[in-house]
């Protein structure tokens, strides 16, 4: 049900019983990354989602080729002006891939306005800049993100290890350097909550060294404990994982504001199920495509195919099963991941 309510001296649209979120992310026609990975899960969980598409691409870049265009700065300013003109109000804002520093600046300006009008608005920022030492945004985006974070309007960020290193200006190669990096985010950037979505197993943050695992670290300002999850790695390449992770985290975080580690544990459990479903479905789809007989009840030989970045011939079998995984999204149990406190 939609009705108007009077808030802050303005009439605004309100969707009764639904939370509202502005999602600013990439859009692809085919595949599940950016908004395509985030919108349906959030809608399934009861969020009313408005989208601003920062790019409009034919497919994600994991295919090795792509066609499409970026959103010009003038268009983003016009979109926010239009939303303001009709008095749109949101419970949350979620940011994903922003390709240029000018767009990051425009977002900072406009989200500051939204936050002033509604101080309890939750702003979740996935600082999408690159991974494994490789930038996939303009170099100037790093400084633009630093300026955005220093405005003090971001409640939660979800960088990977490389992105955290870019923000802090030094390499993370131990538990001590991880702690130092998180202190920089909390103190210099004034961000209360940090979830490092992926850390290299070589850091040995849990017992022993397992190179077939990654870590996820959780930190909240004022809490000296850093909680680290060890996550078994699936030997395949998936795109859109961070986008889905951040969207689910927004939902779980709003329901567990006093226990970020619990929210992350719930999300990791869901993500594990989604990726296992995607992996097994991809293997089956590949076998059908190649005419390979699949014996009922028998495990498929995983050496037959693995998705690889910039390889469209394999990537197309391993798009995230966002729709098929819908029954996982409202799970509240945590997975059986090793959890340590640093």
Buried (B, 14 or more C-beta within 10 A) or exposed (E): EEEEEEEEEEEBBBBEEBBBBBBBBBBBEEBBBBBBBBBBBBBBBEBBBBBBBBBBBEBBBBBEEEEBEBBEBEEBBEBBEEBBEEBBBBBBBBBBBBBBBBBBBBBBEBBBEBBEBBEEBBBBBBBBBBBEEEBEBBEEBBEBBBEBBBBEBBBBBBBBBBBBBBBBEEEBEEBEBBBEBBEBBBEEBBBBBBBBBBBBBEBEBBEEEBEEBBBBBBBBBEBEEBBBBBBEEBEBBBBBBBBBBBBBBBBBBBEBEEBBBBBBBBBBBBBBBBBEBBBBBBBBBBBEEEEBEEEEEEEBEEEEBBBBBEBEEBBBBBBBBBEEBBEBBBBEEBBEBBBBEB
